[in-house]
Amino acid sequence: MVTAGSHRRLARPVEDAAFRIGREAVVNAVRHAEPRRIEIRADFGANTLRLEVHDDGRGFTTEEAEAAHRQGHFGLTGVQDRARAMGGRCDLLPRPDGGTIMALELPLSKP
């Protein structure tokens, strides 16, 4: 894990959301992407926490994500909903060299 910024304890709701979303990103990578490496980065900003989970797995397409949702797999939707409920956002991005980046940004104060 790589950290940046002023590392500190955060409000329990922020820590809980970041932990649950980060865990879901790692679990999804292990289950579906067959990565050789997963890297977690946390940036403790003055007003936001940015958490990124990078994997070097096979990645996924928009069509695969939509098909998984139709089949009752709501992990990606769930993390995005959880982030929005906290006033933040969670994006899933392809890595240029293969794999996926889950980028979470949460405000450190209530929205």
CNS distance restraints for C-alpha pairs under 8 A (distance, minus, plus):
assign (resid   1 and name CA) (resid  39 and name CA) 6.24 0.50 0.50
assign (resid   1 and name CA) (resid  40 and name CA) 4.83 0.50 0.50
assign (resid   1 and name CA) (resid  41 and name CA) 5.72 0.50 0.50
assign (resid   1 and name CA) (resid  42 and name CA) 7.65 0.50 0.50
assign (resid   2 and name CA) (resid  39 and name CA) 7.81 0.50 0.50
assign (resid   2 and name CA) (resid  40 and name CA) 6.29 0.50 0.50
assign (resid   2 and name CA) (resid  41 and name CA) 4.69 0.50 0.50
assign (resid   2 and name CA) (resid  42 and name CA) 6.34 0.50 0.50
assign (resid   3 and name CA) (resid   7 and name CA) 7.44 0.50 0.50
assign (resid   3 and name CA) (resid  41 and name CA) 5.66 0.50 0.50
assign (resid   3 and name CA) (resid  42 and name CA) 4.73 0.50 0.50
assign (resid   3 and name CA) (resid  43 and name CA) 5.67 0.50 0.50
assign (resid   3 and name CA) (resid  44 and name CA) 7.60 0.50 0.50
assign (resid   4 and name CA) (resid  41 and name CA) 7.94 0.50 0.50
assign (resid   4 and name CA) (resid  42 and name CA) 6.32 0.50 0.50
assign (resid   4 and name CA) (resid  43 and name CA) 4.59 0.50 0.50
assign (resid   4 and name CA) (resid  44 and name CA) 6.11 0.50 0.50
assign (resid   5 and name CA) (resid  43 and name CA) 5.55 0.50 0.50
assign (resid   5 and name CA) (resid  44 and name CA) 4.64 0.50 0.50
assign (resid   5 and name CA) (resid  45 and name CA) 5.77 0.50 0.50
assign (resid   6 and name CA) (resid  44 and name CA) 5.55 0.50 0.50
assign (resid   6 and name CA) (resid  45 and name CA) 6.93 0.50 0.50
assign (resid   6 and name CA) (resid  46 and name CA) 7.89 0.50 0.50
assign (resid   7 and name CA) (resid  44 and name CA) 5.88 0.50 0.50
assign (resid   8 and name CA) (resid  44 and name CA) 7.73 0.50 0.50
assign (resid   9 and name CA) (resid  15 and name CA) 7.97 0.50 0.50
assign (resid  10 and name CA) (resid  14 and name CA) 6.39 0.50 0.50
assign (resid  10 and name CA) (resid  15 and name CA) 5.92 0.50 0.50
assign (resid  10 and name CA) (resid 108 and name CA) 7.29 0.50 0.50
assign (resid  11 and name CA) (resid  15 and name CA) 6.28 0.50 0.50
assign (resid  11 and name CA) (resid 108 and name CA) 7.33 0.50 0.50
assign (resid  12 and name CA) (resid  16 and name CA) 5.92 0.50 0.50
assign (resid  13 and name CA) (resid  17 and name CA) 6.09 0.50 0.50
assign (resid  14 and name CA) (resid  18 and name CA) 6.06 0.50 0.50
assign (resid  14 and name CA) (resid  86 and name CA) 7.59 0.50 0.50
assign (resid  14 and name CA) (resid 106 and name CA) 7.14 0.50 0.50
assign (resid  14 and name CA) (resid 107 and name CA) 7.93 0.50 0.50
assign (resid  14 and name CA) (resid 108 and name CA) 6.79 0.50 0.50
assign (resid  15 and name CA) (resid  19 and name CA) 5.97 0.50 0.50
assign (resid  16 and name CA) (resid  20 and name CA) 6.11 0.50 0.50
assign (resid  17 and name CA) (resid  21 and name CA) 6.01 0.50 0.50
assign (resid  17 and name CA) (resid  82 and name CA) 6.95 0.50 0.50
assign (resid  17 and name CA) (resid  83 and name CA) 7.18 0.50 0.50
assign (resid  17 and name CA) (resid  86 and name CA) 7.86 0.50 0.50
assign (resid  18 and name CA) (resid  22 and name CA) 5.83 0.50 0.50
assign (resid  18 and name CA) (resid  51 and name CA) 7.30 0.50 0.50
assign (resid  18 and name CA) (resid 104 and name CA) 7.76 0.50 0.50
assign (resid  18 and name CA) (resid 106 and name CA) 7.91 0.50 0.50
assign (resid  19 and name CA) (resid  23 and name CA) 5.95 0.50 0.50
assign (resid  20 and name CA) (resid  24 and name CA) 6.18 0.50 0.50
assign (resid  21 and name CA) (resid  25 and name CA) 6.30 0.50 0.50
assign (resid  21 and name CA) (resid  79 and name CA) 5.52 0.50 0.50
assign (resid  21 and name CA) (resid  82 and name CA) 7.83 0.50 0.50
assign (resid  22 and name CA) (resid  26 and name CA) 6.34 0.50 0.50
assign (resid  22 and name CA) (resid  51 and name CA) 7.51 0.50 0.50
assign (resid  22 and name CA) (resid  52 and name CA) 7.86 0.50 0.50
assign (resid  22 and name CA) (resid  53 and name CA) 6.89 0.50 0.50
assign (resid  23 and name CA) (resid  27 and name CA) 6.06 0.50 0.50
assign (resid  24 and name CA) (resid  28 and name CA) 5.96 0.50 0.50
assign (resid  24 and name CA) (resid  75 and name CA) 7.14 0.50 0.50
assign (resid  24 and name CA) (resid  79 and name CA) 7.56 0.50 0.50
assign (resid  25 and name CA) (resid  29 and name CA) 6.18 0.50 0.50
assign (resid  25 and name CA) (resid  53 and name CA) 6.65 0.50 0.50
assign (resid  25 and name CA) (resid 102 and name CA) 6.64 0.50 0.50
assign (resid  26 and name CA) (resid  30 and name CA) 6.24 0.50 0.50
assign (resid  26 and name CA) (resid  38 and name CA) 7.45 0.50 0.50
assign (resid  26 and name CA) (resid  53 and name CA) 7.13 0.50 0.50
assign (resid  27 and name CA) (resid  31 and name CA) 6.03 0.50 0.50
assign (resid  28 and name CA) (resid  32 and name CA) 5.77 0.50 0.50
assign (resid  28 and name CA) (resid  33 and name CA) 7.36 0.50 0.50
assign (resid  29 and name CA) (resid  33 and name CA) 4.89 0.50 0.50
assign (resid  29 and name CA) (resid  34 and name CA) 6.78 0.50 0.50
assign (resid  29 and name CA) (resid  35 and name CA) 6.67 0.50 0.50
assign (resid  29 and name CA) (resid  55 and name CA) 6.74 0.50 0.50
assign (resid  29 and name CA) (resid  57 and name CA) 7.08 0.50 0.50
assign (resid  30 and name CA) (resid  34 and name CA) 5.80 0.50 0.50
assign (resid  30 and name CA) (resid  35 and name CA) 6.54 0.50 0.50
assign (resid  33 and name CA) (resid  57 and name CA) 4.53 0.50 0.50
assign (resid  33 and name CA) (resid  58 and name CA) 4.99 0.50 0.50
assign (resid  33 and name CA) (resid  59 and name CA) 6.07 0.50 0.50
assign (resid  33 and name CA) (resid  99 and name CA) 7.52 0.50 0.50
assign (resid  34 and name CA) (resid  57 and name CA) 5.20 0.50 0.50
assign (resid  34 and name CA) (resid  58 and name CA) 6.70 0.50 0.50
assign (resid  35 and name CA) (resid  55 and name CA) 5.98 0.50 0.50
assign (resid  35 and name CA) (resid  56 and name CA) 5.13 0.50 0.50
assign (resid  35 and name CA) (resid  57 and name CA) 3.81 0.50 0.50
assign (resid  35 and name CA) (resid  58 and name CA) 7.15 0.50 0.50
assign (resid  35 and name CA) (resid  99 and name CA) 7.70 0.50 0.50
assign (resid  36 and name CA) (resid  55 and name CA) 7.76 0.50 0.50
assign (resid  36 and name CA) (resid  56 and name CA) 6.34 0.50 0.50
assign (resid  36 and name CA) (resid  57 and name CA) 6.79 0.50 0.50
assign (resid  37 and name CA) (resid  55 and name CA) 5.82 0.50 0.50
assign (resid  37 and name CA) (resid  56 and name CA) 5.86 0.50 0.50
assign (resid  37 and name CA) (resid  57 and name CA) 7.80 0.50 0.50
assign (resid  38 and name CA) (resid  53 and name CA) 6.90 0.50 0.50
assign (resid  38 and name CA) (resid  54 and name CA) 5.59 0.50 0.50
assign (resid  38 and name CA) (resid  55 and name CA) 4.43 0.50 0.50
assign (resid  38 and name CA) (resid  56 and name CA) 6.83 0.50 0.50
assign (resid  39 and name CA) (resid  53 and name CA) 5.75 0.50 0.50
assign (resid  39 and name CA) (resid  54 and name CA) 5.10 0.50 0.50
assign (resid  39 and name CA) (resid  55 and name CA) 6.44 0.50 0.50
assign (resid  40 and name CA) (resid  51 and name CA) 7.26 0.50 0.50
assign (resid  40 and name CA) (resid  52 and name CA) 5.72 0.50 0.50
assign (resid  40 and name CA) (resid  53 and name CA) 4.60 0.50 0.50
assign (resid  40 and name CA) (resid  54 and name CA) 6.40 0.50 0.50
assign (resid  41 and name CA) (resid  50 and name CA) 7.98 0.50 0.50
assign (resid  41 and name CA) (resid  51 and name CA) 5.66 0.50 0.50
assign (resid  41 and name CA) (resid  52 and name CA) 5.07 0.50 0.50
assign (resid  41 and name CA) (resid  53 and name CA) 6.49 0.50 0.50
assign (resid  42 and name CA) (resid  49 and name CA) 7.11 0.50 0.50
assign (resid  42 and name CA) (resid  50 and name CA) 5.72 0.50 0.50
assign (resid  42 and name CA) (resid  51 and name CA) 4.51 0.50 0.50
assign (resid  42 and name CA) (resid  52 and name CA) 6.48 0.50 0.50
assign (resid  43 and name CA) (resid  49 and name CA) 5.83 0.50 0.50
assign (resid  43 and name CA) (resid  50 and name CA) 5.04 0.50 0.50
assign (resid  43 and name CA) (resid  51 and name CA) 6.41 0.50 0.50
assign (resid  44 and name CA) (resid  48 and name CA) 6.60 0.50 0.50
assign (resid  44 and name CA) (resid  49 and name CA) 4.95 0.50 0.50
assign (resid  44 and name CA) (resid  50 and name CA) 6.66 0.50 0.50
assign (resid  45 and name CA) (resid  49 and name CA) 5.79 0.50 0.50
assign (resid  45 and name CA) (resid  50 and name CA) 7.56 0.50 0.50
assign (resid  47 and name CA) (resid 107 and name CA) 5.91 0.50 0.50
assign (resid  47 and name CA) (resid 108 and name CA) 5.34 0.50 0.50
assign (resid  47 and name CA) (resid 109 and name CA) 7.24 0.50 0.50
assign (resid  48 and name CA) (resid 105 and name CA) 6.58 0.50 0.50
assign (resid  48 and name CA) (resid 106 and name CA) 5.47 0.50 0.50
assign (resid  48 and name CA) (resid 107 and name CA) 4.37 0.50 0.50
assign (resid  48 and name CA) (resid 108 and name CA) 5.12 0.50 0.50
assign (resid  49 and name CA) (resid 104 and name CA) 7.91 0.50 0.50
assign (resid  49 and name CA) (resid 105 and name CA) 5.65 0.50 0.50
assign (resid  49 and name CA) (resid 106 and name CA) 5.26 0.50 0.50
assign (resid  49 and name CA) (resid 107 and name CA) 6.41 0.50 0.50
assign (resid  49 and name CA) (resid 108 and name CA) 6.65 0.50 0.50
assign (resid  50 and name CA) (resid 103 and name CA) 7.15 0.50 0.50
assign (resid  50 and name CA) (resid 104 and name CA) 5.56 0.50 0.50
assign (resid  50 and name CA) (resid 105 and name CA) 4.46 0.50 0.50
assign (resid  50 and name CA) (resid 106 and name CA) 6.56 0.50 0.50
assign (resid  51 and name CA) (resid 103 and name CA) 5.97 0.50 0.50
assign (resid  51 and name CA) (resid 104 and name CA) 5.05 0.50 0.50
assign (resid  51 and name CA) (resid 105 and name CA) 6.45 0.50 0.50
assign (resid  52 and name CA) (resid 101 and name CA) 6.55 0.50 0.50
assign (resid  52 and name CA) (resid 102 and name CA) 5.45 0.50 0.50
assign (resid  52 and name CA) (resid 103 and name CA) 4.53 0.50 0.50
assign (resid  52 and name CA) (resid 104 and name CA) 6.15 0.50 0.50
assign (resid  53 and name CA) (resid 101 and name CA) 5.60 0.50 0.50
assign (resid  53 and name CA) (resid 102 and name CA) 5.12 0.50 0.50
assign (resid  53 and name CA) (resid 103 and name CA) 6.75 0.50 0.50
assign (resid  54 and name CA) (resid  99 and name CA) 7.41 0.50 0.50
assign (resid  54 and name CA) (resid 100 and name CA) 5.89 0.50 0.50
assign (resid  54 and name CA) (resid 101 and name CA) 4.52 0.50 0.50
assign (resid  54 and name CA) (resid 102 and name CA) 6.59 0.50 0.50
assign (resid  55 and name CA) (resid  99 and name CA) 5.31 0.50 0.50
assign (resid  55 and name CA) (resid 100 and name CA) 5.50 0.50 0.50
assign (resid  55 and name CA) (resid 101 and name CA) 6.59 0.50 0.50
assign (resid  56 and name CA) (resid  95 and name CA) 7.89 0.50 0.50
assign (resid  56 and name CA) (resid  97 and name CA) 7.83 0.50 0.50
assign (resid  56 and name CA) (resid  98 and name CA) 5.81 0.50 0.50
assign (resid  56 and name CA) (resid  99 and name CA) 4.20 0.50 0.50
assign (resid  56 and name CA) (resid 100 and name CA) 6.79 0.50 0.50
assign (resid  57 and name CA) (resid  98 and name CA) 6.61 0.50 0.50
assign (resid  57 and name CA) (resid  99 and name CA) 4.41 0.50 0.50
assign (resid  57 and name CA) (resid 100 and name CA) 7.11 0.50 0.50
assign (resid  58 and name CA) (resid  98 and name CA) 6.37 0.50 0.50
assign (resid  58 and name CA) (resid  99 and name CA) 5.24 0.50 0.50
assign (resid  58 and name CA) (resid 100 and name CA) 7.99 0.50 0.50
assign (resid  59 and name CA) (resid  94 and name CA) 6.59 0.50 0.50
assign (resid  59 and name CA) (resid  95 and name CA) 7.99 0.50 0.50
assign (resid  59 and name CA) (resid  98 and name CA) 6.36 0.50 0.50
assign (resid  59 and name CA) (resid  99 and name CA) 4.26 0.50 0.50
assign (resid  59 and name CA) (resid 100 and name CA) 5.31 0.50 0.50
assign (resid  60 and name CA) (resid  64 and name CA) 6.24 0.50 0.50
assign (resid  60 and name CA) (resid  65 and name CA) 7.07 0.50 0.50
assign (resid  60 and name CA) (resid  94 and name CA) 7.74 0.50 0.50
assign (resid  60 and name CA) (resid  99 and name CA) 7.87 0.50 0.50
assign (resid  60 and name CA) (resid 100 and name CA) 7.69 0.50 0.50
assign (resid  61 and name CA) (resid  65 and name CA) 6.43 0.50 0.50
assign (resid  62 and name CA) (resid  66 and name CA) 6.19 0.50 0.50
assign (resid  63 and name CA) (resid  67 and name CA) 6.10 0.50 0.50
assign (resid  64 and name CA) (resid  68 and name CA) 6.14 0.50 0.50
assign (resid  65 and name CA) (resid  69 and name CA) 6.31 0.50 0.50
assign (resid  65 and name CA) (resid  76 and name CA) 7.99 0.50 0.50
assign (resid  66 and name CA) (resid  70 and name CA) 6.29 0.50 0.50
assign (resid  67 and name CA) (resid  71 and name CA) 6.27 0.50 0.50
assign (resid  68 and name CA) (resid  72 and name CA) 6.52 0.50 0.50
assign (resid  68 and name CA) (resid  73 and name CA) 5.26 0.50 0.50
assign (resid  68 and name CA) (resid  74 and name CA) 7.61 0.50 0.50
assign (resid  69 and name CA) (resid  73 and name CA) 4.87 0.50 0.50
assign (resid  69 and name CA) (resid  74 and name CA) 5.61 0.50 0.50
assign (resid  69 and name CA) (resid  77 and name CA) 7.97 0.50 0.50
assign (resid  74 and name CA) (resid  78 and name CA) 5.76 0.50 0.50
assign (resid  75 and name CA) (resid  79 and name CA) 6.32 0.50 0.50
assign (resid  76 and name CA) (resid  80 and name CA) 6.41 0.50 0.50
assign (resid  77 and name CA) (resid  81 and name CA) 6.07 0.50 0.50
assign (resid  78 and name CA) (resid  82 and name CA) 6.06 0.50 0.50
assign (resid  79 and name CA) (resid  83 and name CA) 6.15 0.50 0.50
assign (resid  79 and name CA) (resid  90 and name CA) 6.97 0.50 0.50
assign (resid  80 and name CA) (resid  84 and name CA) 6.21 0.50 0.50
assign (resid  80 and name CA) (resid  89 and name CA) 6.46 0.50 0.50
assign (resid  80 and name CA) (resid  90 and name CA) 5.20 0.50 0.50
assign (resid  80 and name CA) (resid  91 and name CA) 7.44 0.50 0.50
assign (resid  81 and name CA) (resid  85 and name CA) 6.12 0.50 0.50
assign (resid  82 and name CA) (resid  86 and name CA) 6.55 0.50 0.50
assign (resid  83 and name CA) (resid  87 and name CA) 6.51 0.50 0.50
assign (resid  83 and name CA) (resid  88 and name CA) 4.93 0.50 0.50
assign (resid  83 and name CA) (resid  89 and name CA) 5.05 0.50 0.50
assign (resid  83 and name CA) (resid  90 and name CA) 5.99 0.50 0.50
assign (resid  83 and name CA) (resid 104 and name CA) 7.42 0.50 0.50
assign (resid  83 and name CA) (resid 105 and name CA) 7.72 0.50 0.50
assign (resid  83 and name CA) (resid 106 and name CA) 6.88 0.50 0.50
assign (resid  84 and name CA) (resid  88 and name CA) 4.96 0.50 0.50
assign (resid  84 and name CA) (resid  89 and name CA) 5.51 0.50 0.50
assign (resid  84 and name CA) (resid  90 and name CA) 7.83 0.50 0.50
assign (resid  86 and name CA) (resid 106 and name CA) 6.77 0.50 0.50
assign (resid  86 and name CA) (resid 107 and name CA) 7.46 0.50 0.50
assign (resid  86 and name CA) (resid 110 and name CA) 7.33 0.50 0.50
assign (resid  86 and name CA) (resid 111 and name CA) 6.92 0.50 0.50
assign (resid  87 and name CA) (resid 106 and name CA) 6.63 0.50 0.50
assign (resid  87 and name CA) (resid 107 and name CA) 6.52 0.50 0.50
assign (resid  87 and name CA) (resid 110 and name CA) 7.44 0.50 0.50
assign (resid  87 and name CA) (resid 111 and name CA) 5.28 0.50 0.50
assign (resid  88 and name CA) (resid 104 and name CA) 7.51 0.50 0.50
assign (resid  88 and name CA) (resid 105 and name CA) 5.46 0.50 0.50
assign (resid  88 and name CA) (resid 106 and name CA) 4.39 0.50 0.50
assign (resid  88 and name CA) (resid 107 and name CA) 6.13 0.50 0.50
assign (resid  89 and name CA) (resid 104 and name CA) 5.86 0.50 0.50
assign (resid  89 and name CA) (resid 105 and name CA) 5.47 0.50 0.50
assign (resid  89 and name CA) (resid 106 and name CA) 6.71 0.50 0.50
assign (resid  90 and name CA) (resid 102 and name CA) 6.94 0.50 0.50
assign (resid  90 and name CA) (resid 103 and name CA) 5.57 0.50 0.50
assign (resid  90 and name CA) (resid 104 and name CA) 4.34 0.50 0.50
assign (resid  90 and name CA) (resid 105 and name CA) 6.44 0.50 0.50
assign (resid  91 and name CA) (resid 101 and name CA) 8.00 0.50 0.50
assign (resid  91 and name CA) (resid 102 and name CA) 5.81 0.50 0.50
assign (resid  91 and name CA) (resid 103 and name CA) 5.18 0.50 0.50
assign (resid  91 and name CA) (resid 104 and name CA) 6.51 0.50 0.50
assign (resid  92 and name CA) (resid 100 and name CA) 6.83 0.50 0.50
assign (resid  92 and name CA) (resid 101 and name CA) 5.74 0.50 0.50
assign (resid  92 and name CA) (resid 102 and name CA) 4.63 0.50 0.50
assign (resid  92 and name CA) (resid 103 and name CA) 6.37 0.50 0.50
assign (resid  93 and name CA) (resid 100 and name CA) 5.67 0.50 0.50
assign (resid  93 and name CA) (resid 101 and name CA) 5.06 0.50 0.50
assign (resid  93 and name CA) (resid 102 and name CA) 6.41 0.50 0.50
assign (resid  93 and name CA) (resid 103 and name CA) 7.68 0.50 0.50
assign (resid  94 and name CA) (resid  98 and name CA) 6.84 0.50 0.50
assign (resid  94 and name CA) (resid  99 and name CA) 6.05 0.50 0.50
assign (resid  94 and name CA) (resid 100 and name CA) 4.60 0.50 0.50
assign (resid  94 and name CA) (resid 101 and name CA) 6.14 0.50 0.50
assign (resid  95 and name CA) (resid  99 and name CA) 5.24 0.50 0.50
assign (resid  95 and name CA) (resid 100 and name CA) 5.16 0.50 0.50
assign (resid  95 and name CA) (resid 101 and name CA) 6.23 0.50 0.50
assign (resid 107 and name CA) (resid 111 and name CA) 7.32 0.50 0.50
